[in-house]
Amino acid sequence: MAIIITEECINCGACEPECPNTAIYEGGVEWTWSGGTKLVDVELEDGTVIGGKDPMQPVSDEFYYIVSDKCTECMGFHEEPQCAAVCPVDCCVPDPDHEEDEETLLAKKAWLHAE
């Protein structure tokens, strides 16, 4: 499953530089698929193709957030999610709405990084 940042976030920013997929963004900041990945174009579930550098709407305007479609729980990079490891208030927790097994997370990593 992906990781989510809860409302308890104090906006310290410790998690953001730790993410190997650049899936963590400051509240209110637009995100891109290409940031931290090798994606050039992305086909969405509805068949729409968007550019990897196209700005996407922030998931949160109030605190740091994780783009679940870019989160691999650091699988293939580290033994545990690094955001959770460095979070001083333990607000980086598993997201029950985005449960994925190890095989799926590794496939997502390979897709994100063109492996």
C-alpha positions, 0 to 999 in steps of 0.5 A, spaced: 500 500 500 502 507 499 503 511 504 499 517 506 501 523 510 495 525 516 493 531 518 498 531 524 503 533 519 507 539 522 510 541 515 517 540 517 519 537 510 523 532 513 520 527 508 520 530 502 528 529 500 527 522 502 522 520 497 526 516 491 520 517 487 519 524 488 512 522 490 512 527 496 510 535 495 509 541 500 502 543 501 499 547 495 504 545 490 503 542 484 506 535 482 508 532 476 509 525 473 516 526 471 519 529 477 523 524 480 522 519 475 523 517 467 516 518 465 515 522 459 507 521 458 502 518 462 496 514 460 490 515 465 485 510 467 480 513 462 485 513 456 487 520 456 495 521 455 498 527 459 505 529 459 510 527 464 511 535 466 504 537 466 502 540 472 497 536 476 493 539 482 495 539 489 492 533 493 493 538 499 493 545 500 494 545 508 500 540 509 505 535 505 502 530 501 504 523 497 502 522 490 499 515 491 500 513 484 508 515 485 509 511 492 512 505 492 513 505 499 521 505 497 520 498 495 526 496 491 530 502 494 530 501 502 527 496 507 522 501 509 518 507 507 523 513 508 518 518 509 515 514 515 523 513 518 524 520 518 517 523 520 518 526 527 510 526 529 509 519 526 504 522 521 506 518 515 502 511 515 500 506 510 494 508 506 488 503 507 485 506 500 491 504 496 493 497 498 498 494 493 503 487 494 510 487 493 510 485 486 505 491 484 510 496 488 516 493 484 512 493 478 510 501 479 518 502 481 520 499 474 515 503 470 516 510 474 524 509 472 523 505 466 527 499 468 
